[in-house]
Every structure is written in C-alpha cells, then in structure tokens.
C-alpha cells in the first residue's frame, strides 16, 4: 500500500498552518480549516512539529490534504516465459547460490540470485521477466 502522505511538504516553522483536525491548546478550541497562529502563540518549534506530525496541523501550501489520493491497482500479466511471484502462495527456497520459487508442493522456477533475494522480501506480486529465469522445474 502506498503511503498517502509521501508527498507531504517537509516541516518548516516559517510556514503558515491550518487546523487539519479539531484540538484544544492553551485553553482554546481550534476547528478544522481554521488558521493556526503558531507565531502569536509563541509555540516552541518542537511542539509545533509534534502537532504537524500528529496530522493535527497542515501547512497551508500542503495541497495533499485537499486532493484525494486514488490508488489504481496494478494488474500483472505474465507473457510466455515469464512468471508471477505471489508472496501469499509462493516462497523462495535457496541453497548456496541457487534460488527457486516454490509453493508447498512444487518448485516452479530457478531465478537469478539477485532476483531471489528481492523476492524473499517482496510484499506484493512481482512479475519475473524471462531473462531472470534460469530454469523451469521439470
């Protein structure tokens, strides 16, 4: 799953802030969309950073909060000679420098060591190109 805050602007104490989620500070309630006068309140930069990291505040120039992030699922299709590795079904077995993709019952393909190491950590389905397949199981 992609991180929807990956493109969030880096924190800056010089930025203008807006309330992202309602909260109370220094005896006053702040509501969503309200300007947050951090300079007038003389908040320490550490406290301001804590509010920003907790997503209670956003920088005014941070358009990410107003633009919805739409994730498009990627559909993998294997062409002839290729293979789709699914970490929910397959596992990577290796001995010395040989890496095999297998499930509980059967070994399918032998792949390059560099590909096998990456597959060992994969969280999503991965298309293995024909060039990275060294052998098919018999």
N, C-alpha and C positions, 0 to 999 in steps of 0.2 A: 504494500500500500504506500502510495506517495505521501510525503509529508506536505500537508496543505499550507504550512507556514514556512516552507523552504525559501520562498522569495520575499519574506518579510524584511523590511528595511533594518539595517543594523541600528542598534540603540544609540541615541545621541541626546545629551542633556540640553542641547540647543534647539531641539525640535519643538514644535507645538503639539500638544497632546489632546486627545479627545477620549471621553469615557467610553469604553467598549462594553463593560458590564457594570451594573449598579453596585456601588460600595459606599462605605462611610469612612471618612478620615477627618481627624481634628474636629469631631463633633458635627460635621456637615455631611449630608447625603448627596452623592453625585449620581446622576441618572445617565443612561445610555445616550450618546450623541452630544452630551454637554462638553463644552471646552473645559479642560482641566488646567487651572492656573498654578502650575508647579513652581514657577518663579516667585509669585506672590506669596505662596505658602512656605517658601524657603525650605523645600524638602531636600534632604540630603540626596545626592546622586544615587547612593546605594538603595534608598527607599524607593526612589523613582524607578530604578531598574527592576526592583522586586515587583512593583505594580505592573510594569511593562511585560516582564517575563511571565507573570501570572495571567496575562491576557486581559487584565482589568483596564488597561490603557492601550491605545494605539496612537501612533504618530499620525498627524493629520495628512501627511503625504503618503501614508501607507494605504494604497488603494486595494491591497489584498483583502482587507476586512469587508469591503463593499462589493467586490467582484467574486461571485461564486466560482469555486474550482470544480470543474467537471472532469471526472476520470473516465477515459474511454478504455474499455477492456481491450487488450490486445489478443487477437486470435492467432495462435500459431498453427501453421500447416506445414507438414513435412513433405518435401518433394522426394522423388526417387533417390535413394541412397542417403537420406537424412533421417534423423531420429528425434523425437520429442522426449526429453527427460522430464518426468513429473516427480518431484520430491515426495509427494504423498503416496506414490506407487513404487517408485524405483529407489535404489540405493547404489552407492559407489563402493565397489569392493576393490581392494588393491593389495598386491603383493610385490615387493620390491618396486620396480618401475612400471608394472602393468596395472592399468586401471580398467575395470569392467563395470558397465552399467547392468544391474540385475534387479529382479524383484525377489520375492520369497522363494520362487520355484525355479527360476531360469536366468541364465546370463544371456544378455542380448548382444551387446557390442563392446569392443575394446576401443578405448579412446586415448588420445594423446595425454601424457601425464599432466600437462598444464591445464587441459580441459577437465580432466578428472578432479584435480584439486579445486577448481572453481565450482564444479558440480557438487562436490562434497559440502559446500557452504550455501548452495542455492536454496532460496525460499520459494521461488516461483518456477513455473515450467520454463525450460530452456530448449531452444532449437539447436541441435548439434549438427553442424554442417558436415557434408560428406568428406571434406578434406581433413576433418578432425577424427574421423572414424578409421581406426587402423585395421579392425577385423570384425566380422559378424560371427556370432556363435553358430555352430553347425547344428 
